[in-house]
C-alpha cells in the first residue's frame, strides 16, 4: 500500500519538476548556450536561488525533526562522499552537458515537449549508464 | 529567450521548494540520473550491475515528460514534433545523421559521467547543495566549469 502511494507521489513530484524545468527554460538549447557563454544569467540564477531555498528548507526539516509524510520514517540526508571518481565523472559529464545542452533530467522533459533532439540524448545516457555498469562488473570479477 | 519562461528567482524558489517537498514526502533526496540505472537494470535482468537502486527514482523521472507535455499544452502555442536546436544549429554538423551521432555521444558521456560522479545536476547541485555537502557542491562547480570550457571551444574556437 505504502509503495503504491510512494510511486504515485514520486510520479507527481516528477510531473511538477518537469513542468518547472520547462518553465525556467532549462530545456531550451538557447537558454543553456546563453548560460555557458555568459550572455544570460537565467539558469545560473535559477540554480543559485533553488540551492539557497533548499538549504533553508533542509535546515527547517532538521530543526523540526520532521519525519517523512508517506512512510513516517526519519528523513535520510544521504551525502555523497568525496572521491577521485567525482572529478573524473565531472569531466565526462561536463563535456556531455555542453555537447547536448541537456542533463539527464531535462533530456527526458524535452521528450514531453515534442523535442526529438531528446531521443538520441536519452538513448546515449542509457548506453553510457549501461557501459558504466558493465565495466564495474568486470572490475569486480577481476578482483575476486 | 523563450516567451513562456518565468522569472529566474521565482523558478529557483519553486524548484528549491520542490527539492524540500521531495525530502518531506518520500523521505529521501530527489535524483534523475539513477533512474537510467533502474531502466538498464530491468533490461539486463540476468546480472545485477548497480547494487541497490531506489525504484522511486524511475517514477520521478517518468513524471518529467508528462510535466513537459502539460507545460507545452497549456503555455506554448502548439504541441508538435520538432528537431530544432536553436543556436546549436551553428556549431553542430549540418547533416541530421551526424547531429544525432554527436547528441548520442554527448548523452553517453552524461550517463557514464553521472554514474561515475554518483549523480547529475539534480542530485549534486540542487539536492547536494541543499544539504551543503561540499563534495556535491565541488562536483556541481566542476560540471559547470567543464561544460563552460567545452561550450566556449565549440562556439568561439572551432
HADDOCK unambig.tbl for C-alpha pairs under 7 A between the chains (distance, minus, plus):
assign (segid A and resid 6 and name CA) (segid B and resid 26 and name CA) 6.59 0.50 0.50
assign (segid A and resid 7 and name CA) (segid B and resid 56 and name CA) 5.96 0.50 0.50
assign (segid A and resid 7 and name CA) (segid B and resid 59 and name CA) 6.07 0.50 0.50
assign (segid A and resid 10 and name CA) (segid B and resid 56 and name CA) 6.09 0.50 0.50
assign (segid A and resid 10 and name CA) (segid B and resid 59 and name CA) 5.60 0.50 0.50
assign (segid A and resid 10 and name CA) (segid B and resid 60 and name CA) 4.61 0.50 0.50
assign (segid A and resid 11 and name CA) (segid B and resid 59 and name CA) 4.84 0.50 0.50
assign (segid A and resid 11 and name CA) (segid B and resid 60 and name CA) 4.63 0.50 0.50
assign (segid A and resid 11 and name CA) (segid B and resid 62 and name CA) 6.40 0.50 0.50
assign (segid A and resid 11 and name CA) (segid B and resid 63 and name CA) 4.78 0.50 0.50
assign (segid A and resid 12 and name CA) (segid B and resid 63 and name CA) 6.38 0.50 0.50
assign (segid A and resid 13 and name CA) (segid B and resid 60 and name CA) 6.39 0.50 0.50
assign (segid A and resid 14 and name CA) (segid B and resid 60 and name CA) 4.31 0.50 0.50
assign (segid A and resid 14 and name CA) (segid B and resid 61 and name CA) 5.71 0.50 0.50
assign (segid A and resid 14 and name CA) (segid B and resid 62 and name CA) 6.83 0.50 0.50
assign (segid A and resid 14 and name CA) (segid B and resid 63 and name CA) 4.16 0.50 0.50
assign (segid A and resid 14 and name CA) (segid B and resid 64 and name CA) 5.06 0.50 0.50
assign (segid A and resid 15 and name CA) (segid B and resid 63 and name CA) 4.15 0.50 0.50
assign (segid A and resid 15 and name CA) (segid B and resid 64 and name CA) 4.99 0.50 0.50
assign (segid A and resid 15 and name CA) (segid B and resid 66 and name CA) 5.63 0.50 0.50
assign (segid A and resid 15 and name CA) (segid B and resid 67 and name CA) 4.14 0.50 0.50
assign (segid A and resid 16 and name CA) (segid B and resid 67 and name CA) 5.86 0.50 0.50
assign (segid A and resid 17 and name CA) (segid B and resid 64 and name CA) 6.38 0.50 0.50
assign (segid A and resid 18 and name CA) (segid B and resid 63 and name CA) 6.83 0.50 0.50
assign (segid A and resid 18 and name CA) (segid B and resid 64 and name CA) 3.94 0.50 0.50
assign (segid A and resid 18 and name CA) (segid B and resid 65 and name CA) 6.28 0.50 0.50
assign (segid A and resid 18 and name CA) (segid B and resid 67 and name CA) 4.46 0.50 0.50
assign (segid A and resid 18 and name CA) (segid B and resid 68 and name CA) 5.34 0.50 0.50
assign (segid A and resid 19 and name CA) (segid B and resid 67 and name CA) 4.17 0.50 0.50
assign (segid A and resid 19 and name CA) (segid B and resid 68 and name CA) 5.12 0.50 0.50
assign (segid A and resid 19 and name CA) (segid B and resid 71 and name CA) 5.65 0.50 0.50
assign (segid A and resid 20 and name CA) (segid B and resid 11 and name CA) 6.91 0.50 0.50
assign (segid A and resid 20 and name CA) (segid B and resid 15 and name CA) 6.83 0.50 0.50
assign (segid A and resid 22 and name CA) (segid B and resid 68 and name CA) 6.18 0.50 0.50
assign (segid A and resid 23 and name CA) (segid B and resid 4 and name CA) 6.77 0.50 0.50
assign (segid A and resid 23 and name CA) (segid B and resid 5 and name CA) 5.08 0.50 0.50
assign (segid A and resid 23 and name CA) (segid B and resid 6 and name CA) 5.81 0.50 0.50
assign (segid A and resid 24 and name CA) (segid B and resid 5 and name CA) 5.24 0.50 0.50
assign (segid A and resid 24 and name CA) (segid B and resid 6 and name CA) 5.58 0.50 0.50
assign (segid A and resid 24 and name CA) (segid B and resid 8 and name CA) 6.51 0.50 0.50
assign (segid A and resid 24 and name CA) (segid B and resid 11 and name CA) 5.76 0.50 0.50
assign (segid A and resid 25 and name CA) (segid B and resid 5 and name CA) 5.78 0.50 0.50
assign (segid A and resid 29 and name CA) (segid B and resid 85 and name CA) 5.98 0.50 0.50
assign (segid A and resid 29 and name CA) (segid B and resid 86 and name CA) 5.96 0.50 0.50
assign (segid A and resid 29 and name CA) (segid B and resid 88 and name CA) 6.85 0.50 0.50
assign (segid A and resid 30 and name CA) (segid B and resid 1 and name CA) 6.80 0.50 0.50
assign (segid A and resid 30 and name CA) (segid B and resid 86 and name CA) 5.69 0.50 0.50
assign (segid A and resid 30 and name CA) (segid B and resid 87 and name CA) 5.82 0.50 0.50
assign (segid A and resid 31 and name CA) (segid B and resid 1 and name CA) 6.32 0.50 0.50
assign (segid A and resid 36 and name CA) (segid B and resid 148 and name CA) 4.76 0.50 0.50
assign (segid A and resid 36 and name CA) (segid B and resid 151 and name CA) 6.35 0.50 0.50
assign (segid A and resid 37 and name CA) (segid B and resid 152 and name CA) 6.59 0.50 0.50
assign (segid A and resid 42 and name CA) (segid B and resid 8 and name CA) 5.31 0.50 0.50
assign (segid A and resid 43 and name CA) (segid B and resid 8 and name CA) 6.89 0.50 0.50
assign (segid A and resid 45 and name CA) (segid B and resid 8 and name CA) 5.82 0.50 0.50
assign (segid A and resid 45 and name CA) (segid B and resid 9 and name CA) 6.48 0.50 0.50
assign (segid A and resid 46 and name CA) (segid B and resid 8 and name CA) 4.95 0.50 0.50
assign (segid A and resid 46 and name CA) (segid B and resid 9 and name CA) 5.88 0.50 0.50
assign (segid A and resid 46 and name CA) (segid B and resid 11 and name CA) 5.93 0.50 0.50
assign (segid A and resid 46 and name CA) (segid B and resid 12 and name CA) 4.03 0.50 0.50
assign (segid A and resid 47 and name CA) (segid B and resid 12 and name CA) 6.10 0.50 0.50
assign (segid A and resid 49 and name CA) (segid B and resid 9 and name CA) 6.10 0.50 0.50
assign (segid A and resid 49 and name CA) (segid B and resid 12 and name CA) 4.72 0.50 0.50
assign (segid A and resid 49 and name CA) (segid B and resid 13 and name CA) 5.97 0.50 0.50
assign (segid A and resid 50 and name CA) (segid B and resid 12 and name CA) 4.14 0.50 0.50
assign (segid A and resid 50 and name CA) (segid B and resid 13 and name CA) 5.35 0.50 0.50
assign (segid A and resid 50 and name CA) (segid B and resid 15 and name CA) 5.59 0.50 0.50
assign (segid A and resid 50 and name CA) (segid B and resid 16 and name CA) 3.90 0.50 0.50
assign (segid A and resid 50 and name CA) (segid B and resid 126 and name CA) 6.71 0.50 0.50
assign (segid A and resid 51 and name CA) (segid B and resid 16 and name CA) 6.13 0.50 0.50
assign (segid A and resid 51 and name CA) (segid B and resid 126 and name CA) 5.46 0.50 0.50
assign (segid A and resid 51 and name CA) (segid B and resid 129 and name CA) 5.60 0.50 0.50
assign (segid A and resid 51 and name CA) (segid B and resid 130 and name CA) 5.34 0.50 0.50
assign (segid A and resid 52 and name CA) (segid B and resid 130 and name CA) 6.84 0.50 0.50
assign (segid A and resid 53 and name CA) (segid B and resid 13 and name CA) 6.04 0.50 0.50
assign (segid A and resid 53 and name CA) (segid B and resid 16 and name CA) 4.93 0.50 0.50
assign (segid A and resid 53 and name CA) (segid B and resid 17 and name CA) 6.55 0.50 0.50
assign (segid A and resid 54 and name CA) (segid B and resid 16 and name CA) 4.78 0.50 0.50
assign (segid A and resid 54 and name CA) (segid B and resid 17 and name CA) 6.43 0.50 0.50
assign (segid A and resid 54 and name CA) (segid B and resid 19 and name CA) 6.44 0.50 0.50
assign (segid A and resid 54 and name CA) (segid B and resid 20 and name CA) 5.97 0.50 0.50
assign (segid A and resid 54 and name CA) (segid B and resid 130 and name CA) 4.33 0.50 0.50
assign (segid A and resid 55 and name CA) (segid B and resid 130 and name CA) 4.10 0.50 0.50
assign (segid A and resid 55 and name CA) (segid B and resid 131 and name CA) 6.14 0.50 0.50
assign (segid A and resid 55 and name CA) (segid B and resid 132 and name CA) 6.93 0.50 0.50
assign (segid A and resid 57 and name CA) (segid B and resid 20 and name CA) 5.63 0.50 0.50
assign (segid A and resid 58 and name CA) (segid B and resid 20 and name CA) 6.36 0.50 0.50
assign (segid A and resid 58 and name CA) (segid B and resid 130 and name CA) 6.46 0.50 0.50
assign (segid A and resid 58 and name CA) (segid B and resid 131 and name CA) 6.57 0.50 0.50
assign (segid A and resid 68 and name CA) (segid B and resid 24 and name CA) 4.89 0.50 0.50
assign (segid A and resid 68 and name CA) (segid B and resid 25 and name CA) 5.29 0.50 0.50
assign (segid A and resid 68 and name CA) (segid B and resid 26 and name CA) 6.12 0.50 0.50
assign (segid A and resid 68 and name CA) (segid B and resid 27 and name CA) 4.70 0.50 0.50
assign (segid A and resid 69 and name CA) (segid B and resid 24 and name CA) 6.06 0.50 0.50
assign (segid A and resid 69 and name CA) (segid B and resid 25 and name CA) 4.78 0.50 0.50
assign (segid A and resid 70 and name CA) (segid B and resid 25 and name CA) 5.79 0.50 0.50
assign (segid A and resid 70 and name CA) (segid B and resid 26 and name CA) 6.45 0.50 0.50
assign (segid A and resid 73 and name CA) (segid B and resid 27 and name CA) 6.85 0.50 0.50
assign (segid A and resid 74 and name CA) (segid B and resid 27 and name CA) 6.97 0.50 0.50
assign (segid A and resid 75 and name CA) (segid B and resid 23 and name CA) 6.75 0.50 0.50
assign (segid A and resid 75 and name CA) (segid B and resid 27 and name CA) 4.43 0.50 0.50
assign (segid A and resid 75 and name CA) (segid B and resid 28 and name CA) 6.13 0.50 0.50
assign (segid A and resid 76 and name CA) (segid B and resid 27 and name CA) 6.05 0.50 0.50
assign (segid A and resid 76 and name CA) (segid B and resid 28 and name CA) 5.28 0.50 0.50
assign (segid A and resid 77 and name CA) (segid B and resid 28 and name CA) 6.63 0.50 0.50
assign (segid A and resid 77 and name CA) (segid B and resid 29 and name CA) 6.94 0.50 0.50
assign (segid A and resid 79 and name CA) (segid B and resid 128 and name CA) 6.82 0.50 0.50
assign (segid A and resid 79 and name CA) (segid B and resid 133 and name CA) 6.17 0.50 0.50
assign (segid A and resid 80 and name CA) (segid B and resid 135 and name CA) 6.92 0.50 0.50
assign (segid A and resid 80 and name CA) (segid B and resid 136 and name CA) 6.66 0.50 0.50
assign (segid A and resid 81 and name CA) (segid B and resid 135 and name CA) 6.19 0.50 0.50
assign (segid A and resid 82 and name CA) (segid B and resid 135 and name CA) 5.03 0.50 0.50
assign (segid A and resid 85 and name CA) (segid B and resid 116 and name CA) 5.66 0.50 0.50
assign (segid A and resid 85 and name CA) (segid B and resid 117 and name CA) 5.71 0.50 0.50
assign (segid A and resid 86 and name CA) (segid B and resid 116 and name CA) 6.51 0.50 0.50
assign (segid A and resid 86 and name CA) (segid B and resid 117 and name CA) 4.15 0.50 0.50
assign (segid A and resid 86 and name CA) (segid B and resid 139 and name CA) 6.22 0.50 0.50
assign (segid A and resid 87 and name CA) (segid B and resid 139 and name CA) 6.83 0.50 0.50
assign (segid A and resid 89 and name CA) (segid B and resid 113 and name CA) 4.05 0.50 0.50
assign (segid A and resid 89 and name CA) (segid B and resid 114 and name CA) 6.20 0.50 0.50
assign (segid A and resid 89 and name CA) (segid B and resid 116 and name CA) 4.77 0.50 0.50
assign (segid A and resid 89 and name CA) (segid B and resid 117 and name CA) 4.47 0.50 0.50
assign (segid A and resid 90 and name CA) (segid B and resid 113 and name CA) 6.17 0.50 0.50
assign (segid A and resid 90 and name CA) (segid B and resid 117 and name CA) 6.31 0.50 0.50
assign (segid A and resid 90 and name CA) (segid B and resid 139 and name CA) 6.20 0.50 0.50
assign (segid A and resid 90 and name CA) (segid B and resid 142 and name CA) 5.79 0.50 0.50
assign (segid A and resid 90 and name CA) (segid B and resid 143 and name CA) 5.01 0.50 0.50
assign (segid A and resid 91 and name CA) (segid B and resid 143 and name CA) 6.76 0.50 0.50
assign (segid A and resid 91 and name CA) (segid B and resid 146 and name CA) 6.04 0.50 0.50
assign (segid A and resid 92 and name CA) (segid B and resid 109 and name CA) 5.16 0.50 0.50
assign (segid A and resid 92 and name CA) (segid B and resid 110 and name CA) 6.51 0.50 0.50
assign (segid A and resid 92 and name CA) (segid B and resid 113 and name CA) 4.79 0.50 0.50
assign (segid A and resid 93 and name CA) (segid B and resid 109 and name CA) 5.68 0.50 0.50
assign (segid A and resid 93 and name CA) (segid B and resid 110 and name CA) 4.49 0.50 0.50
assign (segid A and resid 93 and name CA) (segid B and resid 113 and name CA) 4.53 0.50 0.50
assign (segid A and resid 93 and name CA) (segid B and resid 114 and name CA) 6.13 0.50 0.50
assign (segid A and resid 93 and name CA) (segid B and resid 143 and name CA) 6.31 0.50 0.50
assign (segid A and resid 94 and name CA) (segid B and resid 143 and name CA) 4.53 0.50 0.50
assign (segid A and resid 94 and name CA) (segid B and resid 144 and name CA) 6.43 0.50 0.50
assign (segid A and resid 94 and name CA) (segid B and resid 146 and name CA) 4.77 0.50 0.50
assign (segid A and resid 94 and name CA) (segid B and resid 147 and name CA) 4.23 0.50 0.50
assign (segid A and resid 95 and name CA) (segid B and resid 146 and name CA) 6.28 0.50 0.50
assign (segid A and resid 95 and name CA) (segid B and resid 147 and name CA) 5.39 0.50 0.50
assign (segid A and resid 95 and name CA) (segid B and resid 150 and name CA) 6.03 0.50 0.50
assign (segid A and resid 96 and name CA) (segid B and resid 106 and name CA) 4.11 0.50 0.50
assign (segid A and resid 96 and name CA) (segid B and resid 107 and name CA) 5.97 0.50 0.50
assign (segid A and resid 96 and name CA) (segid B and resid 109 and name CA) 4.93 0.50 0.50
assign (segid A and resid 96 and name CA) (segid B and resid 110 and name CA) 4.87 0.50 0.50
assign (segid A and resid 97 and name CA) (segid B and resid 110 and name CA) 6.55 0.50 0.50
assign (segid A and resid 97 and name CA) (segid B and resid 147 and name CA) 5.91 0.50 0.50
assign (segid A and resid 98 and name CA) (segid B and resid 147 and name CA) 4.85 0.50 0.50
assign (segid A and resid 98 and name CA) (segid B and resid 150 and name CA) 5.98 0.50 0.50
assign (segid A and resid 98 and name CA) (segid B and resid 151 and name CA) 5.41 0.50 0.50
assign (segid A and resid 99 and name CA) (segid B and resid 103 and name CA) 6.62 0.50 0.50
assign (segid A and resid 99 and name CA) (segid B and resid 106 and name CA) 5.29 0.50 0.50
assign (segid A and resid 100 and name CA) (segid B and resid 103 and name CA) 5.42 0.50 0.50
assign (segid A and resid 100 and name CA) (segid B and resid 106 and name CA) 5.65 0.50 0.50
assign (segid A and resid 100 and name CA) (segid B and resid 107 and name CA) 6.89 0.50 0.50
assign (segid A and resid 103 and name CA) (segid B and resid 110 and name CA) 6.93 0.50 0.50
assign (segid A and resid 103 and name CA) (segid B and resid 121 and name CA) 6.94 0.50 0.50
assign (segid A and resid 104 and name CA) (segid B and resid 32 and name CA) 6.22 0.50 0.50
assign (segid A and resid 104 and name CA) (segid B and resid 33 and name CA) 5.55 0.50 0.50
assign (segid A and resid 104 and name CA) (segid B and resid 120 and name CA) 6.94 0.50 0.50
assign (segid A and resid 105 and name CA) (segid B and resid 32 and name CA) 5.51 0.50 0.50
assign (segid A and resid 108 and name CA) (segid B and resid 64 and name CA) 6.29 0.50 0.50
assign (segid A and resid 108 and name CA) (segid B and resid 65 and name CA) 5.72 0.50 0.50
assign (segid A and resid 109 and name CA) (segid B and resid 64 and name CA) 4.80 0.50 0.50
assign (segid A and resid 109 and name CA) (segid B and resid 65 and name CA) 4.15 0.50 0.50
assign (segid A and resid 109 and name CA) (segid B and resid 68 and name CA) 5.12 0.50 0.50
assign (segid A and resid 110 and name CA) (segid B and resid 65 and name CA) 6.67 0.50 0.50
assign (segid A and resid 110 and name CA) (segid B and resid 68 and name CA) 6.55 0.50 0.50
assign (segid A and resid 111 and name CA) (segid B and resid 65 and name CA) 5.76 0.50 0.50
assign (segid A and resid 112 and name CA) (segid B and resid 65 and name CA) 3.95 0.50 0.50
assign (segid A and resid 112 and name CA) (segid B and resid 66 and name CA) 5.85 0.50 0.50
assign (segid A and resid 112 and name CA) (segid B and resid 68 and name CA) 4.71 0.50 0.50
assign (segid A and resid 112 and name CA) (segid B and resid 69 and name CA) 4.35 0.50 0.50
assign (segid A and resid 113 and name CA) (segid B and resid 68 and name CA) 5.21 0.50 0.50
assign (segid A and resid 113 and name CA) (segid B and resid 69 and name CA) 5.08 0.50 0.50
assign (segid A and resid 113 and name CA) (segid B and resid 72 and name CA) 5.83 0.50 0.50
assign (segid A and resid 113 and name CA) (segid B and resid 79 and name CA) 6.91 0.50 0.50
assign (segid A and resid 114 and name CA) (segid B and resid 79 and name CA) 6.79 0.50 0.50
assign (segid A and resid 114 and name CA) (segid B and resid 80 and name CA) 5.67 0.50 0.50
assign (segid A and resid 114 and name CA) (segid B and resid 81 and name CA) 4.45 0.50 0.50
assign (segid A and resid 114 and name CA) (segid B and resid 82 and name CA) 6.25 0.50 0.50
assign (segid A and resid 115 and name CA) (segid B and resid 81 and name CA) 5.94 0.50 0.50
assign (segid A and resid 115 and name CA) (segid B and resid 82 and name CA) 5.23 0.50 0.50
assign (segid A and resid 115 and name CA) (segid B and resid 83 and name CA) 6.00 0.50 0.50
assign (segid A and resid 116 and name CA) (segid B and resid 81 and name CA) 6.48 0.50 0.50
assign (segid A and resid 116 and name CA) (segid B and resid 82 and name CA) 5.84 0.50 0.50
assign (segid A and resid 116 and name CA) (segid B and resid 83 and name CA) 5.26 0.50 0.50
assign (segid A and resid 117 and name CA) (segid B and resid 83 and name CA) 5.61 0.50 0.50
assign (segid A and resid 120 and name CA) (segid B and resid 100 and name CA) 5.92 0.50 0.50
assign (segid A and resid 120 and name CA) (segid B and resid 103 and name CA) 5.81 0.50 0.50
assign (segid A and resid 120 and name CA) (segid B and resid 104 and name CA) 4.81 0.50 0.50
assign (segid A and resid 121 and name CA) (segid B and resid 103 and name CA) 5.32 0.50 0.50
assign (segid A and resid 121 and name CA) (segid B and resid 104 and name CA) 5.07 0.50 0.50
assign (segid A and resid 121 and name CA) (segid B and resid 106 and name CA) 6.88 0.50 0.50
assign (segid A and resid 121 and name CA) (segid B and resid 107 and name CA) 4.47 0.50 0.50
assign (segid A and resid 122 and name CA) (segid B and resid 107 and name CA) 6.40 0.50 0.50
assign (segid A and resid 123 and name CA) (segid B and resid 104 and name CA) 6.64 0.50 0.50
assign (segid A and resid 124 and name CA) (segid B and resid 104 and name CA) 4.46 0.50 0.50
assign (segid A and resid 124 and name CA) (segid B and resid 105 and name CA) 6.16 0.50 0.50
assign (segid A and resid 124 and name CA) (segid B and resid 106 and name CA) 6.99 0.50 0.50
assign (segid A and resid 124 and name CA) (segid B and resid 107 and name CA) 4.04 0.50 0.50
assign (segid A and resid 124 and name CA) (segid B and resid 108 and name CA) 4.22 0.50 0.50
assign (segid A and resid 125 and name CA) (segid B and resid 107 and name CA) 4.46 0.50 0.50
assign (segid A and resid 125 and name CA) (segid B and resid 108 and name CA) 4.72 0.50 0.50
assign (segid A and resid 125 and name CA) (segid B and resid 110 and name CA) 5.83 0.50 0.50
assign (segid A and resid 125 and name CA) (segid B and resid 111 and name CA) 4.01 0.50 0.50
assign (segid A and resid 126 and name CA) (segid B and resid 36 and name CA) 5.78 0.50 0.50
assign (segid A and resid 126 and name CA) (segid B and resid 40 and name CA) 6.91 0.50 0.50
assign (segid A and resid 126 and name CA) (segid B and resid 111 and name CA) 6.37 0.50 0.50
assign (segid A and resid 127 and name CA) (segid B and resid 108 and name CA) 5.81 0.50 0.50
assign (segid A and resid 128 and name CA) (segid B and resid 108 and name CA) 4.06 0.50 0.50
assign (segid A and resid 128 and name CA) (segid B and resid 109 and name CA) 6.25 0.50 0.50
assign (segid A and resid 128 and name CA) (segid B and resid 111 and name CA) 4.48 0.50 0.50
assign (segid A and resid 128 and name CA) (segid B and resid 112 and name CA) 4.39 0.50 0.50
assign (segid A and resid 129 and name CA) (segid B and resid 36 and name CA) 6.76 0.50 0.50
assign (segid A and resid 129 and name CA) (segid B and resid 37 and name CA) 6.18 0.50 0.50
assign (segid A and resid 129 and name CA) (segid B and resid 111 and name CA) 4.79 0.50 0.50
assign (segid A and resid 129 and name CA) (segid B and resid 112 and name CA) 5.11 0.50 0.50
assign (segid A and resid 129 and name CA) (segid B and resid 115 and name CA) 6.54 0.50 0.50
assign (segid A and resid 130 and name CA) (segid B and resid 40 and name CA) 6.12 0.50 0.50
assign (segid A and resid 132 and name CA) (segid B and resid 112 and name CA) 5.62 0.50 0.50
assign (segid A and resid 132 and name CA) (segid B and resid 115 and name CA) 6.95 0.50 0.50
assign (segid A and resid 133 and name CA) (segid B and resid 49 and name CA) 4.96 0.50 0.50
assign (segid A and resid 133 and name CA) (segid B and resid 50 and name CA) 6.05 0.50 0.50
assign (segid A and resid 134 and name CA) (segid B and resid 49 and name CA) 6.50 0.50 0.50
assign (segid A and resid 137 and name CA) (segid B and resid 49 and name CA) 6.16 0.50 0.50
